[in-house]
Structure formats: C-alpha cells, structure tokens
Amino acid sequence: MKRVKVVKFYPYEVPLKRGAVLAYFDVLLYDSVLVKGVKLMKNAYGGLFVSMPSLQTEKGSVQVVEITDRELLEEIRRTLVDYYREKTQ
C-alpha cells in the first residue's frame, strides 16, 4: 500500500515576498485520509517545502493539519516535488 497519493493537482504559482506558492495538492494518506489544500512552496533560496492547510485568525495562522511523523512528512514532500516536476516540465 502506497502511503501518499496525489488525488488532485492545481499548478498555481503565486510570488510572495520570500519565495512562492508553486501548486496546491489534494493528498490521500494511507488510502484513508484526504488532506485538501496542501501547498508546495519555494523559499527565497530555491528550496522546496510543503505547507499543510491552515486558517488565518486575528492572532495569526493556525495549522489545521499537522503531520507528526517526520518520515511521512518527508515522503509527502518528495511525492509532491516529484509530481510537480513531472507535470510542469
């Protein structure tokens, strides 16, 4: 069983002050949990990272989904980066 699957891919580049949002993903974890709105982001130095869905409040941003397993988070990042590169080249 594959732990991470891309269900939907939305290439949507938005430049930011320090980097950019490259795409949004809907990701299925363990064939059981669907996480919508995962962002693939690029930092100012060109590194790619994943940002889980969050809500904006008066006090700032609050994460809606938190991945506590570092291995799973890295697998999500690798899967999304590979998928993004495959679809945009």
N, C-alpha and C positions, 0 to 999 in steps of 0.2 A: 504494500500500500504506500503510495506516494504521500508524504506528509503535507506538501504545499502544492496547490494547483491554482493557476490563473484562470478565473472564470470570465472576467471582462477586463478589457484594456482600453484606457482612454488617453491617447497621447495628447498632452495639453501643456505646452511649455509656457510658463509664466515667469518672467525675470523678476527677481527680488533684489533687495539691496546687497545681500551677501549670498549670491547663488541663484538657484531657480528651482521651480517645481517642473519636473520633466513629464510626469504622467501620473494618472490615478489608476488604481487597480482594485478589482474585487477579487479577493483571495479566499479559497476554500482550504481549511486546515483539517487534516485527518478525516477527510470526507464527511465532516460533521458540522464544522463551524464556519459560517460565511462572514468574512470581515469586509465591509464595503468602505471605499474611500481611503485606501492605503496610498500614501503619496511616495513616489520615487523622487528624491531631491538631489540636487548637485550643489555642493558647497562652493565657496569662493575660489578654492584651490583645485576644483575639478573632481573631487571625490564624490562618490555616490552613496547615498544612505536612504533608509526607509523611515518614514514618519507615519505612525499609526493615527487613526482618526482621533480628532479632539474637538472640544467645544470651546467657543470663546465666551468668557463670562466677564463681568465687570472687574474681577480681580485678576484676569489673565486667562491663559489657556489651561484646560483640564483634559487629560488623556481619557478617552472613552475605552480604549483597548490597550492593555499593557501585556506584552509578551515577557514572561519572567525567565524563560529558558533561553540562555544565550545561544545554544546550538540551533534551536528553532528559529530565533531571530536572524541568525546568520544565514540559515537555509532560505528564509523568506527573502532576505536581501539578495542573495546570489540568484535565486529563481527570478526575481523581478528584474534585476540588472540584465541577466542573460536574455530574458524575454524581450525587454525593451530594445536591446542591441540587435536582436534578431529581426524585430519588426520595423525598426527605423533605419536599417542600413540597406 
